[in-house]
Amino acid sequence: MSWDVTIMKFGQSYGSVEEIPDDATPLPLGSTADVHAFVTKFFPGTDWSDAAWGIFDSPFGSIEFNLGKDDPAESMMLHVRASNEIVAPIVAMCREYGWNALDCSTGELLEKSENPAEGIEGWRAFRDKVLSRQSEA
């Protein structure tokens, strides 16, 4: 299980998911090589040995970057297992490249949210609850 974030890019800035028109078509994030470089700038050491699936490991957690096989990359899914410290570089990366980060648990755009760590905090609380039940069994 993970905290999941979808990365997309649109032709204009939106303040919330509700502002994105139903017929809005996302733009490519960039070429696969460019997206690898963009991600690695904020998450140094990301393993791109599988061009469609990057893995970042650090003392504060991990992210799996599911880029898919399309080139240019249309979107990217982040599967995050980490502490709150991982949120700031995700937001900074999106702001730098004009990307939108949709928190799949809250429905908020991370780069516009007043509390972008809300989703990962909820995920950790759920994970801890599940793990405590397993240890009691």
Secondary structure, 3 states (H helix, E strand, C coil): CCEEEEEEECCCCCCCHHHCCCCCCCECCECHHHHHHHHHHHCCCCEEEECCEEEEEECCEEEEEECCCCCCECCEEEEEEECHHHHHHHHHHHHHHCCEEEECCCCCEHHHCCCCCHHHHHHHHHHHHHHHHHHHC
